[in-house]
Amino acid sequence: MGAYARASGVCARGCLDAAGPWTMSRALRPPLPPLCFFLLLLLAAPGARAGGYETCPTVQPNMLNVHLVPHTHDDVGWLKTVDQYFYGIKNDIQHAGVQYILDSVISALLADPTRRFIYVEIAFFSRWWHQQTNATQEVVRDLVRQGRLEFANGGWVMNDEAATHYGAIVDQMTLGLHFLEDTFGNDGRPRVAWHIDPFGHSREQASLFAQMGFDGFFFGRLDYQDKWVRMQKLEMEQVWRASASLKPPTADLFTGVLPNGYNPPRNLCWDVLCDDQPVVEDPHSPEYNAKELVDYFLNVATAQGRYYRTNHIVMTMGSDFQYENANMWFKNLDKLIRLVNAQQAKGSGVHVLYSTPACYLWELNKANLTWSVKHDDFFPYADGPHQFWTGYFSSRPALKRYERLSYNFLQVCNQLEALVGLAANVGPYGSGDSAPLNEAMAVLQHHDAISGTSRQHVANDYARQLAAGWGPCEVLLSNALARLRGFKDHFIFCRQLNISICPLTQTAARFQVIVYNPLGRKVNWMVRLPVSEGVFVVKDPNGRTVPSDVVIFPSSDSQAHPPELLFSASLPALGFSTYSVAQVPRWKPQAHAPQPIPRRSWSPALTIENEHIRATFDPDTGLLMEIMNMNQQLLLPVRQTFFWYNASIGDNESDQASGAYIFRPNQQKPLPVSRWAQIHLVKTPLVQEVHQNFSAWCSQVVRLYPGQRHLELEWSVGPIPVGDTWGKEVISRFDTPLETKGRFYTDSNGREILERRQDYRPTWKLNQTEPVAGNYYPVNTRIYITVALPHPAPPHLDGKDGNMQLTVLTDRSQGGSSLRDGSLELMVHRRLLKDDGRGVSEPLMENGSGAWVRGRHLVLLDTAQAAAAGHRLLAEQEVLAPQVVLAPDGGAAYNLGAPPRTQDLFSTFTITRLQETTLVANQLREAASRLKWTTNTGPTPHQTPYQLDPANITLEPMEIRTFLASVQWKEVDG
């Protein structure tokens, strides 16, 4: 997406002089080989090859070489849907037709053998490819072999880096890179990662790129202050050491900042979407401008060269959805190259050439310089004072949650497809397939999708693609479960359990609950199902009755808040358990209804507790007051409630408004949703809950289950009222007395943790213009504060090791911060009345299903030393939660010769061959190598020769290892 902006003003899409977006048919995915599948283990690929660079153009060693990179940036959805962009529909919204761009580029490349072009978004290219004739496909293959059509990045999309989980990033990159491998072989493998439009860059993204085998990484957007400092220090290019855990150079990645974002230099855009003058070299024409343009270009190139360290610079010649008439671009670039190079005879030291990012990177590597090293990330991003792109961390929270749920479901689908084999794809329920959901999820990683920065009708289309992808996966799961259980049931997937709707459980007197655990460890999981009032008996797989409860919610609307049946399911690792539920007839209901708690100043404090945690609530306000970890004897005052920032619509300092991208409150202090909450208490043997009602549009349930080591806060927000003409950005805030000295910690794409400091950037002195928005960071799975307490510590804060950590885990990506010592806040919802001027031209109103959002925060209190073990496992369990499948009681026998399997699912096959690959399984690890770079931190450790011992695979901390396994499926008797 995304318009670029200068400090002097906002520039929307198509303003190219500023310096500074379907579910594919399953036919597009090669069928799974019958004897092999990809086995991904959380177990890095090493790093020097020059292969793939042999087709690069010749450069002039004693001149300034200007690498012109013709390219188009094609958003996989933004102002238009994916299909509208591909086919060129709705051009009244935005003139863009990707199919015509690719047609035109191929014709233009064939017209001149010196021309080159790069393409990025495989979601579009794969669709175009399958519509071409065999003859055209062979022509394109030849262009790829010659290096004149080069793929950069190679993912299905150019993913966002703030709101994406690392697993989903790997999946979408794998999908695109496998298409290129299957279609073009090694000739099509990208050597360079290319993220020219995402709005800030995560350290984990760079680490993943390095482990995928990329030699370098180029991006377009970084903070305007950071860019100015880098230009002065000649650090526009450096090595990014993207992991504090992996040994260099495993996660080292050469990284370059492009000089003009991803646009051409001012006055040098020759697209149908641009207004710049073409090159006129006829001296007799009154429009003659060749000399002026050549002189201008030489000045631009010389000026740009001052900020880069080698005699090579790069210019991106293209922008959003450009090259629909590629001849316009190439005809003018041909002239420019010829005219500029002709000046060499007159003493010019500038050489211009068609090039690619990989060829530019190759010349930088051959320069054999020593490069500085970066250890942090590029968040938050601002393109000017008061213009922090931190709102999109939280925009469209319902879509962000739907994406996370879909990722969870896709992993279950992938596991059962691999573990059961072809019987999962073709079975009694029809044809099952993971490809549609895999492709829909890949589209959702696009930097205008999961970010929440598209127009509303496009966001609706993203959700449509996810919903369409669930269906074939549900068929696949049904086939797999029938094979594994030995019964053919009418399996039902209640997609609306998050809002307590499931017709089967609410009407049937008897049903079965099958719960699959996608984690590699045993899990106890509390199942909650909406039911009718009554008494139910729940039995485990061995026929033993397990404890259960029915809880009634504090609402007169039984349809909106039906009773819920609770029971704890014990689930094997990578396996499932089946529970039977039966309603007991003619028994007087004994459901547990919540008791209202009156607000009286003399009332004793209200508590909920289990064997590990006690939470205490203020009887006067109904708010959470303190948390105690009873195992560690840690007691921490914690006040949690909801506030909202009044969204700016512009003021005397800046006309910048809060919008889908930008977060800008009109004052630093947020307003409380309410200073007190009406509360109701539920206590049963299986759950203790405090129901808090803050307003007509904001409520929360604070919950504890037996054995649970964390406090669960289930919040409901929306529709946010804006009738007062004030846009609102709603936060949940936790206030404690911990002296954190401005420091807090956030995860990077669900993986490693980074330290954050208020009003501080590790690599430059920050001029803070927005004390709230400028301190917001992406929180993918968790945020925490920790403190080393003085000795002796105050009695109420004393821990065994003198340390204490408060961690809050999220169920989707959100923006978060610590704006004062001891405080944490997370933005849960936002509804805005004005556009922020970054191209969407539509306020973030979130009407319809996205207006009301329910979510969870999980709160852990522990010692600093013990906290990581807890929050890492809990974050993993939140992302890969058990999958509930329902069935009416009494299924028909299916393939009786196949015994039910609930534990050792890997017994369905035998591994006959195991090969280790790079992260995305497109190169064998033993043959993979990357370009080597010298850093100013000294030589990197020598890497031992690669050897694989299939019987002894060791995983280092934070290491990911990928294996390609050939398997032999075991015969099923009967």
QUIQUI-V54529 format. One record per residue. RES is the residue in one small letter. PSI is psi in whole degrees, -180 to 180 (* if undefined). BURIAL is 1 if it has 9 or more other ideal C-beta (glycine too) atoms within 8 Angstrom, else 0. Layout:
res = <RES,RES>
psi = <PSI,PSI>
burial = <BURIAL,BURIAL>
//
This chain:
res = <m,g,a,y,a,r,a,s,g,v,c,a,r,g,c,l,d,a,a,g,p,w,t,m,s,r,a,l,r,p,p,l,p,p,l,c,f,f,l,l,l,l,l,a,a,p,g,a,r,a,g,g,y,e,t,c,p,t,v,q,p,n,m,l,n,v,h,l,v,p,h,t,h,d,d,v,g,w,l,k,t,v,d,q,y,f,y,g,i,k,n,d,i,q,h,a,g,v,q,y,i,l,d,s,v,i,s,a,l,l,a,d,p,t,r,r,f,i,y,v,e,i,a,f,f,s,r,w,w,h,q,q,t,n,a,t,q,e,v,v,r,d,l,v,r,q,g,r,l,e,f,a,n,g,g,w,v,m,n,d,e,a,a,t,h,y,g,a,i,v,d,q,m,t,l,g,l,h,f,l,e,d,t,f,g,n,d,g,r,p,r,v,a,w,h,i,d,p,f,g,h,s,r,e,q,a,s,l,f,a,q,m,g,f,d,g,f,f,f,g,r,l,d,y,q,d,k,w,v,r,m,q,k,l,e,m,e,q,v,w,r,a,s,a,s,l,k,p,p,t,a,d,l,f,t,g,v,l,p,n,g,y,n,p,p,r,n,l,c,w,d,v,l,c,d,d,q,p,v,v,e,d,p,h,s,p,e,y,n,a,k,e,l,v,d,y,f,l,n,v,a,t,a,q,g,r,y,y,r,t,n,h,i,v,m,t,m,g,s,d,f,q,y,e,n,a,n,m,w,f,k,n,l,d,k,l,i,r,l,v,n,a,q,q,a,k,g,s,g,v,h,v,l,y,s,t,p,a,c,y,l,w,e,l,n,k,a,n,l,t,w,s,v,k,h,d,d,f,f,p,y,a,d,g,p,h,q,f,w,t,g,y,f,s,s,r,p,a,l,k,r,y,e,r,l,s,y,n,f,l,q,v,c,n,q,l,e,a,l,v,g,l,a,a,n,v,g,p,y,g,s,g,d,s,a,p,l,n,e,a,m,a,v,l,q,h,h,d,a,i,s,g,t,s,r,q,h,v,a,n,d,y,a,r,q,l,a,a,g,w,g,p,c,e,v,l,l,s,n,a,l,a,r,l,r,g,f,k,d,h,f,i,f,c,r,q,l,n,i,s,i,c,p,l,t,q,t,a,a,r,f,q,v,i,v,y,n,p,l,g,r,k,v,n,w,m,v,r,l,p,v,s,e,g,v,f,v,v,k,d,p,n,g,r,t,v,p,s,d,v,v,i,f,p,s,s,d,s,q,a,h,p,p,e,l,l,f,s,a,s,l,p,a,l,g,f,s,t,y,s,v,a,q,v,p,r,w,k,p,q,a,h,a,p,q,p,i,p,r,r,s,w,s,p,a,l,t,i,e,n,e,h,i,r,a,t,f,d,p,d,t,g,l,l,m,e,i,m,n,m,n,q,q,l,l,l,p,v,r,q,t,f,f,w,y,n,a,s,i,g,d,n,e,s,d,q,a,s,g,a,y,i,f,r,p,n,q,q,k,p,l,p,v,s,r,w,a,q,i,h,l,v,k,t,p,l,v,q,e,v,h,q,n,f,s,a,w,c,s,q,v,v,r,l,y,p,g,q,r,h,l,e,l,e,w,s,v,g,p,i,p,v,g,d,t,w,g,k,e,v,i,s,r,f,d,t,p,l,e,t,k,g,r,f,y,t,d,s,n,g,r,e,i,l,e,r,r,q,d,y,r,p,t,w,k,l,n,q,t,e,p,v,a,g,n,y,y,p,v,n,t,r,i,y,i,t,v,a,l,p,h,p,a,p,p,h,l,d,g,k,d,g,n,m,q,l,t,v,l,t,d,r,s,q,g,g,s,s,l,r,d,g,s,l,e,l,m,v,h,r,r,l,l,k,d,d,g,r,g,v,s,e,p,l,m,e,n,g,s,g,a,w,v,r,g,r,h,l,v,l,l,d,t,a,q,a,a,a,a,g,h,r,l,l,a,e,q,e,v,l,a,p,q,v,v,l,a,p,d,g,g,a,a,y,n,l,g,a,p,p,r,t,q,d,l,f,s,t,f,t,i,t,r,l,q,e,t,t,l,v,a,n,q,l,r,e,a,a,s,r,l,k,w,t,t,n,t,g,p,t,p,h,q,t,p,y,q,l,d,p,a,n,i,t,l,e,p,m,e,i,r,t,f,l,a,s,v,q,w,k,e,v,d,g>
psi = <-157,123,147,155,143,163,-27,-9,170,138,118,175,140,-9,82,-1,-1,140,-71,*,*,148,117,156,154,-18,-21,-11,127,141,150,130,140,-23,16,147,166,125,108,122,138,82,*,151,142,-169,*,104,153,-5,142,-13,-1,-16,5,151,162,139,171,111,-25,20,168,111,121,110,107,125,95,130,164,145,110,99,131,67,134,-86,-23,163,170,-48,-38,-38,-44,-46,-9,35,157,46,-8,-22,-51,130,110,129,101,-38,-36,-33,-49,-40,-48,-40,-45,-43,-42,-37,-37,-20,-20,121,-10,-15,147,160,147,148,152,-53,101,-22,-41,-47,-40,-38,-45,-43,-44,-5,1,157,164,-36,-44,-41,-40,-38,-44,-41,-40,-40,-39,-43,-37,-8,12,-23,111,139,130,143,-70,5,167,-37,173,98,154,157,-5,-47,5,142,145,-34,-40,-33,-48,-43,-46,-34,-41,-42,-48,-44,-32,-35,-46,-41,-45,-30,-41,-2,-152,-24,-29,-2,122,139,-15,134,144,94,78,-17,-24,151,63,158,131,151,-37,-34,-44,-40,-44,-43,-43,-43,-19,-11,8,145,-23,173,128,139,167,-34,128,164,138,-33,-42,-43,-42,-43,-42,-38,-41,-35,3,46,37,-15,133,179,128,113,97,16,136,-6,-39,141,132,145,25,-46,18,138,121,129,131,142,123,147,-30,38,-113,18,167,165,154,138,6,39,118,58,162,-21,-3,164,7,152,138,166,120,110,4,110,-16,-10,139,-14,10,127,10,-49,-42,-43,-39,-48,-42,-46,-43,-39,-42,-45,-44,-42,-43,-38,-22,-20,6,154,-19,-180,31,132,162,143,125,118,84,177,-155,121,37,168,23,-30,82,-26,-36,-48,-56,-35,-41,-37,-39,-48,-44,-46,-47,-44,-41,-44,-26,-22,-13,-30,-19,12,2,143,25,130,126,141,151,134,-173,165,-38,-42,-37,-45,-39,-40,-36,-40,-40,-17,-21,46,168,128,147,165,137,139,-21,-152,-170,44,150,162,132,137,12,169,138,16,66,125,68,0,-36,-13,-26,-9,143,64,-28,-42,-39,-40,-40,-39,-43,-41,-40,-36,-46,-50,-38,-40,-39,-44,-46,-42,-48,-31,-41,-40,-30,-29,-154,-21,-21,-30,-35,117,-164,-16,2,-156,119,148,135,-13,-46,-42,-36,-43,-38,-42,-38,-44,-39,-18,-10,148,0,10,-77,-24,-21,23,20,174,162,-44,-25,-41,-40,-38,-36,-46,-38,-43,-40,-46,-41,-32,-26,-38,-58,-30,-34,-39,-43,-47,-41,-46,-44,-45,-36,-43,-43,-32,-24,13,143,101,164,85,140,133,107,100,-9,27,-26,-21,26,45,122,98,-38,-54,-22,-8,-29,144,-23,139,167,147,111,124,119,134,112,0,156,27,157,144,138,124,129,115,133,122,135,136,175,166,149,-171,137,147,128,131,143,-179,-21,8,6,139,133,152,141,160,155,125,133,136,156,73,144,-13,94,-20,-41,-32,74,162,154,134,132,137,154,128,133,121,130,162,134,47,-177,160,147,127,142,140,132,134,135,119,149,20,145,127,138,36,155,112,147,145,125,141,116,150,104,135,-23,1,143,159,144,134,151,143,156,-161,-12,-33,145,130,132,140,144,122,-22,-38,-19,7,153,135,-40,158,139,127,106,-22,-43,-3,46,126,122,121,125,119,120,133,-177,140,170,141,135,116,132,144,15,150,-166,-29,-37,148,8,129,159,141,-163,-38,-50,135,120,97,155,-5,157,-32,121,163,140,139,-41,151,-4,165,138,129,150,147,135,126,119,171,-21,-14,148,129,142,116,120,129,112,-34,-178,-18,12,121,171,148,122,125,144,131,157,138,-8,133,9,161,131,127,107,109,151,124,131,171,134,124,134,19,-19,5,21,118,146,139,108,134,153,125,138,121,131,167,7,136,93,-3,40,6,142,175,137,156,161,104,33,10,-108,164,139,141,138,147,137,133,44,142,136,-25,0,160,114,133,98,120,-14,94,-22,-65,-33,-5,11,142,157,136,107,-43,-25,156,145,161,147,158,141,115,153,160,124,149,153,144,-39,-9,14,123,165,-33,11,16,154,141,131,118,136,123,148,160,7,172,137,163,143,166,173,103,-7,159,135,6,144,142,147,133,121,-24,155,140,122,151,-6,145,151,7,27,21,-23,-36,41,127,154,81,-25,54,165,-148,-22,-1,-32,129,138,139,-179,142,133,126,125,133,123,176,155,-36,-35,-14,-41,-42,-36,-49,-27,-46,-39,-40,-40,-42,-31,-38,-40,66,156,148,126,126,138,157,142,154,136,82,162,147,142,120,64,-20,-12,110,144,143,122,-10,-78,79,-23,-6,-2,-11,167,131,122,-21,142,124,135,141,177,176,-41,15,34,3,140,137,-36,-23,-8,142,160,162,143,143,143,130,162,5,4,176,144,154,144,132,130,150,142,132,140,123,100,-21,-7,86,118,135,122,161,132,18,140,129,138,136,145,116,129,133,156,118,138,141,142,124,148,*>
burial = <1,1,1,1,1,1,0,0,0,0,1,1,1,0,1,1,1,1,1,1,1,1,1,1,0,1,0,1,1,0,0,1,0,0,0,1,1,1,1,0,1,0,0,1,1,1,1,0,0,0,0,1,1,0,0,1,1,0,1,0,0,0,1,1,1,1,1,1,1,1,1,1,1,1,1,1,1,1,1,1,1,1,0,1,1,1,0,1,0,0,1,0,0,1,0,1,1,1,1,1,1,1,0,1,1,1,1,1,1,0,0,0,0,0,1,1,1,1,1,1,1,1,1,1,1,1,1,1,1,0,0,1,0,0,0,1,1,0,1,1,1,0,1,1,0,1,1,1,1,1,1,1,1,1,1,1,1,1,1,1,1,1,1,1,1,1,1,1,1,1,1,1,1,1,1,1,1,1,1,1,1,0,1,1,0,0,1,1,1,1,1,1,1,1,1,1,1,1,1,1,1,1,1,1,1,1,1,1,1,1,1,1,1,1,1,1,1,1,1,1,1,1,1,1,1,1,1,0,1,1,1,0,0,1,0,1,1,1,1,1,1,1,1,0,0,1,0,1,1,1,1,1,1,1,1,1,1,1,1,1,1,1,1,1,1,0,1,1,1,1,1,0,1,1,0,1,0,0,1,1,0,0,0,0,0,0,0,1,1,1,0,0,1,1,0,1,1,1,0,1,1,1,0,1,1,0,1,1,0,0,0,1,1,1,1,1,1,1,1,1,1,1,1,1,1,1,1,1,1,1,1,1,1,1,1,1,1,0,1,1,1,0,1,1,0,0,0,0,0,1,1,1,1,1,1,1,1,1,1,1,1,1,1,1,1,0,1,0,0,0,1,0,1,1,0,0,1,1,1,1,1,1,1,1,0,1,1,1,1,1,1,1,1,1,1,1,1,1,1,1,1,1,1,1,1,1,1,1,1,1,1,1,1,1,1,1,1,1,1,1,1,0,1,1,1,0,1,0,1,0,0,1,1,1,1,1,1,1,1,1,1,1,1,1,1,1,1,1,1,1,1,1,1,1,1,1,0,1,1,1,1,1,1,0,1,1,0,1,1,1,1,1,1,1,1,1,1,1,1,1,1,1,1,1,1,1,1,0,1,0,1,1,1,1,0,0,1,0,0,1,1,1,0,1,1,1,0,0,0,1,1,1,1,1,1,1,1,1,1,0,0,0,1,1,1,1,1,0,1,1,1,0,0,1,1,1,1,1,1,1,0,0,0,0,0,1,0,1,1,1,1,1,1,1,0,0,0,0,0,0,1,1,1,1,1,1,1,1,1,0,1,1,1,1,1,1,1,1,1,1,1,1,1,1,0,0,0,0,0,0,1,1,0,1,0,0,1,0,1,0,0,0,1,0,1,1,0,1,1,1,0,1,1,1,1,1,1,1,1,0,0,1,1,1,1,1,1,1,1,1,0,1,1,1,1,1,1,1,1,1,1,1,1,1,1,1,1,1,1,0,0,0,0,0,0,1,1,1,1,1,1,1,1,1,1,1,0,0,0,1,0,0,1,1,0,1,1,1,1,1,1,1,0,1,0,1,1,1,1,1,1,1,1,1,0,0,0,1,1,1,1,1,1,1,1,0,0,1,0,1,1,1,1,1,1,1,1,1,0,1,0,1,0,0,0,0,1,1,1,1,1,1,1,1,0,1,0,1,0,1,0,1,1,1,1,1,1,1,1,1,1,1,0,1,0,1,0,1,1,0,1,0,0,0,0,1,0,0,0,1,0,1,1,1,1,1,1,1,1,1,1,1,1,1,1,1,1,0,1,0,0,0,1,0,0,0,1,1,1,0,0,1,1,1,1,1,1,1,1,1,1,1,1,1,1,1,1,1,1,0,1,1,1,1,1,1,1,1,1,1,1,1,1,1,1,1,1,1,1,1,0,0,1,1,1,1,0,0,0,1,1,1,1,1,1,1,1,1,1,1,1,1,1,1,0,1,1,0,0,1,1,0,0,1,1,1,1,1,1,1,0,1,1,1,1,1,1,1,1,0,1,0,0,1,1,0,0,1,0,0,1,1,0,0,1,0,0,1,1,0,0,0,0,1,1,1,1,1,1,1,1,1,1,0,1,0,0,1,0,1,1,0,1,0,1,0,0,0,0,0,0,0,0,0,0,0,0,1,0,0,0,0,1,0,0,0,0,1,1,1,1,1,1,1,1,1,1,0,1,0,0,0,0,0>
//
